[in-house]
């Protein structure tokens, strides 16, 4: 069931539909708000566009870092599984 989630950016309210869990959508909205506020605090003379672009770059950086971490973890699990299979096969 779709529900509405609201955030405020630059003093302007924004509302969107959450198609999944509202708590997850609210977590995403809170993360976005946090990133925009963080970008706004470090920008020298932040325009709204500059702030949003900086926040988007930070979010993209977090995403790619986690994507690489997930890929590394997946490779490690695959390698460990293969080692275990080889160990089991050699002891049969």
MODELLER restraints for C-alpha pairs under 7 A, 6 or more apart:
rsr = mdl.restraints
at = mdl.atoms
rsr.add(forms.Gaussian(group=physical.xy_distance, feature=features.Distance(at['CA:1:A'], at['CA:19:A']), mean=6.31, stdev=0.5))
rsr.add(forms.Gaussian(group=physical.xy_distance, feature=features.Distance(at['CA:2:A'], at['CA:17:A']), mean=5.99, stdev=0.5))
rsr.add(forms.Gaussian(group=physical.xy_distance, feature=features.Distance(at['CA:2:A'], at['CA:18:A']), mean=5.35, stdev=0.5))
rsr.add(forms.Gaussian(group=physical.xy_distance, feature=features.Distance(at['CA:2:A'], at['CA:19:A']), mean=4.57, stdev=0.5))
rsr.add(forms.Gaussian(group=physical.xy_distance, feature=features.Distance(at['CA:3:A'], at['CA:17:A']), mean=5.49, stdev=0.5))
rsr.add(forms.Gaussian(group=physical.xy_distance, feature=features.Distance(at['CA:3:A'], at['CA:18:A']), mean=5.21, stdev=0.5))
rsr.add(forms.Gaussian(group=physical.xy_distance, feature=features.Distance(at['CA:3:A'], at['CA:19:A']), mean=6.81, stdev=0.5))
rsr.add(forms.Gaussian(group=physical.xy_distance, feature=features.Distance(at['CA:3:A'], at['CA:22:A']), mean=6.80, stdev=0.5))
rsr.add(forms.Gaussian(group=physical.xy_distance, feature=features.Distance(at['CA:4:A'], at['CA:15:A']), mean=6.41, stdev=0.5))
rsr.add(forms.Gaussian(group=physical.xy_distance, feature=features.Distance(at['CA:4:A'], at['CA:16:A']), mean=5.54, stdev=0.5))
rsr.add(forms.Gaussian(group=physical.xy_distance, feature=features.Distance(at['CA:4:A'], at['CA:17:A']), mean=4.58, stdev=0.5))
rsr.add(forms.Gaussian(group=physical.xy_distance, feature=features.Distance(at['CA:4:A'], at['CA:18:A']), mean=5.85, stdev=0.5))
rsr.add(forms.Gaussian(group=physical.xy_distance, feature=features.Distance(at['CA:5:A'], at['CA:15:A']), mean=5.55, stdev=0.5))
rsr.add(forms.Gaussian(group=physical.xy_distance, feature=features.Distance(at['CA:5:A'], at['CA:16:A']), mean=5.49, stdev=0.5))
rsr.add(forms.Gaussian(group=physical.xy_distance, feature=features.Distance(at['CA:5:A'], at['CA:17:A']), mean=6.26, stdev=0.5))
rsr.add(forms.Gaussian(group=physical.xy_distance, feature=features.Distance(at['CA:5:A'], at['CA:18:A']), mean=6.49, stdev=0.5))
rsr.add(forms.Gaussian(group=physical.xy_distance, feature=features.Distance(at['CA:5:A'], at['CA:26:A']), mean=6.38, stdev=0.5))
rsr.add(forms.Gaussian(group=physical.xy_distance, feature=features.Distance(at['CA:6:A'], at['CA:13:A']), mean=6.76, stdev=0.5))
rsr.add(forms.Gaussian(group=physical.xy_distance, feature=features.Distance(at['CA:6:A'], at['CA:14:A']), mean=5.50, stdev=0.5))
rsr.add(forms.Gaussian(group=physical.xy_distance, feature=features.Distance(at['CA:6:A'], at['CA:15:A']), mean=4.21, stdev=0.5))
rsr.add(forms.Gaussian(group=physical.xy_distance, feature=features.Distance(at['CA:6:A'], at['CA:16:A']), mean=6.45, stdev=0.5))
rsr.add(forms.Gaussian(group=physical.xy_distance, feature=features.Distance(at['CA:7:A'], at['CA:13:A']), mean=5.73, stdev=0.5))
rsr.add(forms.Gaussian(group=physical.xy_distance, feature=features.Distance(at['CA:7:A'], at['CA:14:A']), mean=5.31, stdev=0.5))
rsr.add(forms.Gaussian(group=physical.xy_distance, feature=features.Distance(at['CA:7:A'], at['CA:15:A']), mean=6.45, stdev=0.5))
rsr.add(forms.Gaussian(group=physical.xy_distance, feature=features.Distance(at['CA:7:A'], at['CA:29:A']), mean=6.33, stdev=0.5))
rsr.add(forms.Gaussian(group=physical.xy_distance, feature=features.Distance(at['CA:8:A'], at['CA:14:A']), mean=5.91, stdev=0.5))
rsr.add(forms.Gaussian(group=physical.xy_distance, feature=features.Distance(at['CA:9:A'], at['CA:33:A']), mean=6.68, stdev=0.5))
rsr.add(forms.Gaussian(group=physical.xy_distance, feature=features.Distance(at['CA:18:A'], at['CA:25:A']), mean=5.89, stdev=0.5))
rsr.add(forms.Gaussian(group=physical.xy_distance, feature=features.Distance(at['CA:35:A'], at['CA:55:A']), mean=5.25, stdev=0.5))
rsr.add(forms.Gaussian(group=physical.xy_distance, feature=features.Distance(at['CA:36:A'], at['CA:51:A']), mean=6.35, stdev=0.5))
rsr.add(forms.Gaussian(group=physical.xy_distance, feature=features.Distance(at['CA:36:A'], at['CA:52:A']), mean=6.22, stdev=0.5))
rsr.add(forms.Gaussian(group=physical.xy_distance, feature=features.Distance(at['CA:36:A'], at['CA:55:A']), mean=5.14, stdev=0.5))
rsr.add(forms.Gaussian(group=physical.xy_distance, feature=features.Distance(at['CA:39:A'], at['CA:51:A']), mean=5.54, stdev=0.5))
rsr.add(forms.Gaussian(group=physical.xy_distance, feature=features.Distance(at['CA:39:A'], at['CA:54:A']), mean=5.86, stdev=0.5))
rsr.add(forms.Gaussian(group=physical.xy_distance, feature=features.Distance(at['CA:39:A'], at['CA:55:A']), mean=5.51, stdev=0.5))
rsr.add(forms.Gaussian(group=physical.xy_distance, feature=features.Distance(at['CA:40:A'], at['CA:46:A']), mean=6.11, stdev=0.5))
rsr.add(forms.Gaussian(group=physical.xy_distance, feature=features.Distance(at['CA:40:A'], at['CA:51:A']), mean=5.43, stdev=0.5))
